[in-house]
Amino acid sequence: MQCLKTVLNDLLDHLMSSLDHADDEVRRHAFALAKTPFAKTRYSSHVHLLGKCLQRKLVPSGSRTNFRPGFNVSNGPRTQQVRTIISSCSRRLMRMTKASMKRICQNLTRQLTVCRTKLKSLCEDIFTLTCLCQYIDSARRCMIF
């Protein structure tokens, strides 16, 4: 199976080659309209995963802070205390990351609206706009496995 990034690049290349006859500004907005939903999907899935982990008070290994104190905590009650502090710190970082990614998703939603509006104003006829949007939607559906 091909890498997701390769498939996305192939689809975007195909879209751009099918728009050879179009104005540069139309091509630019069509490219943004095609690419933005993939970014939004990626960030949305990260937000969803972080939300589920935070609900269950789990910290994925890649999100765990790897702080090592400068004193020996290998035995005794201090070990649990240090682990608790590190876990709490990691969860706070996850909350901040989730909030940041939510803002990114909101910005991408606004960007999609702007791209659609610009394309509507740039396309001479509704048929061209409809065909373009249908192609982008079908490409996006092909990406969902």
Secondary structure, DSSP 8 states (H G I E B T S, - for coil): ---HHHHHHHHHHHHHHHTTTS-HHHHHHHHHHHHHHHHHHHHHHHHHHHHHHHHTT---GGGS-----SS--SSSHHHHHHHHHHHHHHHHHHHHHHHHHHHHHHHHHHHHHHHHHHHHHH-SSHHHHHHHHHHHHHHHHHH--
